[in-house]
Amino acid sequence: MAESQPSFSVKSFYDFLGKKKLMGVKCSKCNKLFTPPRPMCPYCGSTKLSWVELKGDGKLATFTVVHVGPSELASETPYIVGVVELDEGPKVSCRITGIDPTKPDLIKLKSPMKADFIIKGEKAVLAFHPAS
Amino acid sequence: MKLDRGVAVVGAGMTKFGRHADLSSRELFVDAFWRALASVDRNFEKKMIQALFLGNFTSDLFEHQGHTAPIMTDWVGLCPAPATRVEGACASGGLAFRTGVMAIASGLYDVVCVGGYEKMTTLPTPAVTDALACASDFFYEAIPGATFPGLYAEMAVAHMKKYGTKWEMLAKISLKDHRNGSLNPLAQFNKSIEDIAKGKGFTDVMQFLTDPKSNPVVAWPLRLFDCSPISDGAAATILVAAERAKEFTDTPVYVIGTGQGSASIGLHDRQDFTTLPSAVEASKQAYKMAGVTPEDIQIAEVHDCFTIAEVIATEDLGFFQKGEGGKAAAEGRTAREGDKPINTSGGLKCKGHPVGASGVAQIYEQFEQLRGAAGGRQVPDVELTLTHNVGGSGSTAVVHIFSRTKP
């Protein structure tokens, strides 16, 4: 494993998010790209990996509107979460902002999305909003 | 894949599922255990049990109690027998059963007890929601705000967009579950939704189910009545080597197929949100081992943690074409009188879903059905049945096939 890079870990992913960077991992053996990070390529099993900054562009793959939330988000309901398929290929789970949560029938899958970062003190959360 | 030795279920029991304010998982398991013992027809003694395999998702969070298998073994007076806790989120019970089957098939044991239990109602609902988030990808799904119902809601949105499935089809599944469950004295809810609606002053059950106060949205499009409840409960079964089954009963239930699959924990790592590849894999293995096809299966208990999960299950199991599960349910094909009765027990929706117990409770239902003991829920002439138990949003799935006939 490359020692000079941050570990291919949950912590590194969130440290990057805190710096408003959406990062993926490229395997130098099979050339595939994946995120969230893992220390072993999920495609070929190689550990010859390196971090890559992703563009933050993608399309909405699915979503839901959460009305009954976990304790720490109870005051923010209803809010939207979903999965975005990045232009580079991998999909990520994220908060969805900039869309009216009271009109879910109007939300269209495959609509273009742009990455956003919700930062509250030490905590960073990946979000996407409509690209236009 | 084959079992070197046959396995049969000769006893099964479960507690009523629901809110048992005064009982911990220990008391619940003892209750289920004694019911299972009492259900064995003859010649059985507790001391014949050589090992216990027990499904329990997280007494750690719900009761601050880990290491529960030896506790249950001690509580039923069976120490020093080997006691193993099996965890696979909501598939814990089914996984425990498969582990017990493998233990007997290996030749190591002749007689084992497989059980499952969960005590969920002590904590307030937000804390239960937090605990259930452990079955999702905590780091990459829960942290951005996805809840467990939210993940299945995301599958529902994908299924609706891809196949035109409508929420009204999901509502028909809830109605069917309660019609079955109202005939199940051990179910958490004992009324049909039609009766619940009448009790609240609604003459039209669909008006009740679309009323925002009576059936609020939990995670769009899933509403309260699309979701299995929070429950306490336990279930237990007695498994023996098939060649010894007739010592204990004239009507053993033979395990003729078992299968298990895994998948990524996060929905974001799945290719298709409208199917559970772990369940497809598990069912392929089970069908092959049993030498049967989906058409041969007469009734099935499937993992309906949410109504959409039942739709997806019936497609993954090959009962209906991809995308047709909602339509089939809406047409009444999965009712007790239909051509493919699904969840005659009432399903997780109506019977309840004490997480670790559910997989074993599915097997209890089919033990009763195969022996003609399911009372008002009885489907006539049941010979071949299937159970489908899923963990989380599909990272674990376990399928078992049962027959009245020795293979």
Interface residues (C-beta under 8 A of the other chain):
Chain A: V10 P36 P42 A61 T62 F63 T64 V65 V66 H67 V68 G69 P70 S71 L73 A74 E76 P78 Y79 V81 G82 V83 P90 K91 V92 S93 C94 R95 P104 L109 V125 L126 A127
Chain B: T125 P126 A127 T129 D130 A133 D137 F139 Y140 E141 A142 I143 P144 G145 A146 T147 P149 G150 L151 A153 E154 M155 A156 V157 A158 K161 P216 V217 V218 A219 W220 P221 L222 G266 L267 H268 D269 F273
